């Protein structure tokens, strides 16, 4: 993982450790948004991983889709 990707992953890891157990698992997609973000940052680095993450979170709304949405290669 690049240093930029590692830095961008810190808030996601904090969210998963602190808030995720309280909020519950109500994600419409599999893998969850936080797991998707961590995988995108790990696979594609900071810039492209951030772009893929923003696109994924933008799709997560009541009128969006659902189901399996893996990180593209």
Secondary structure as GFF3:
##gff-version 3
##sequence-region A 1 73
A	DSSP	alpha_helix	3	18	.	.	.	ID=ss1
A	DSSP	alpha_helix	20	23	.	.	.	ID=ss2
A	DSSP	beta_strand	29	30	.	.	.	ID=ss3
A	DSSP	alpha_helix	33	59	.	.	.	ID=ss4
A	DSSP	beta_strand	67	68	.	.	.	ID=ss5
###
